[in-house]
Amino acid sequence: MDFWPEFLASSWGKEFVAGGFGGIAGIVSGYPLDTVRVRQQNSTQKGSAFTILRHVAATEGPLALYRGMAAPLASVTFQNAMVFQIYAVLSRAFDRNVPASDPPSYKGVALGGFGTGAIQSLMLTPVELVKIRLQLQRRSIPDNNNQITSYRGPTDVARSIFKQEGWKGIYRGLTITVLRDAPAHGLYFWTYEYVREQLHPGCRKNGQESFRTMLIAGGLAGVASWISCYPVDVIKTRLQAQSQSTPSRYSGIVDCFRRSVKQEGYSVLWRGLGTAVARAFVVNGAIFTAYETALRFFFSNNNNNNHANIETENTF
């Protein structure tokens, strides 16, 4: 019965729950645009985000835009909490000369973010693999000649992949995910820290920035990181969309890059960028705003409780 009060009284507990709130806010706010982005990336036909959005909603129903959301939503609390905790530890570890009372330098922030992105890829790869398979699954029309495999949900996808391909299949795309996330996270955290300090000088030390600052800094951090890694993300989507039950289109990262460019031109590497950028601003603005707000709430409550305890103790 005392677990949650004790858990939330610790710094790790506050970070964990705040990270979960941030992750949930980001997933729910940006998932429909993420579904559109994935379909744009994996399709050989050109089409605007609005065209795809309208087509999916009309032919498969609005809920199809949220297909596969359970996988990232189920893991987002732990994943987001670990990302922020790992970043906090690494940003300090790479910058030991900075006093604990001061925020880490921008160099520490960038290196800490780089390491965080590499480590979190181990958690993220299976989740994104399942998510992509579900997002690309279309509602099939019964056909006398063809039977299209239809997954019932994230667990069914994961079980099917593991049964057919084992651990190698579950971690399909790990290398390309690390290549995407390590540099992107370095830029992500650096941009957030830099922009919020420019918008609200001194906030990195006193933590008193406004909601507008959190939203804009978080949104721009997401935009910068996505633009920097987008071509790699296109390749990752195409590689993870492959399975043993379908003919393989690419033998690896380099082959996927060469064949995609040869068949569809260099513009294919930026297909869906507008969707991704719009989603990135919304999602990451929501993540940082929810995260920082939750932290303020928990620390404020903790301070009020400590104050109440002191007053109670002084009365006896």
Secondary structure, 3 states (H helix, E strand, C coil): CCHHHHHHHCHHHHHHHHHHHHHHHHHHHHHHHHHHHHHHHHCCCCCCHHHHHHHHHHHHCHHHHHCCCHHHHHHHHHHHHHHHHHHHHHHHHCCCCCCCCCCCCHHHHHHHHHHHHHHHHHHHHHHHHHHHHHHCCCCCCCCCCCCCCCCCCHHHHHHHHHHHHHHHHHCCCHHHHHHHHHHHHHHHHHHHHHHHHHHCCCHHHHCCCCHHHHHHHHHHHHHHHHHHHHHHHHHHHHHHCCCCCCCCCCCCHHHHHHHHHHHHCHHHHHCCHHHHHHHHHHHHHHHHHHHHHHHHHHHHHHHHHHHHHHHHHHCC
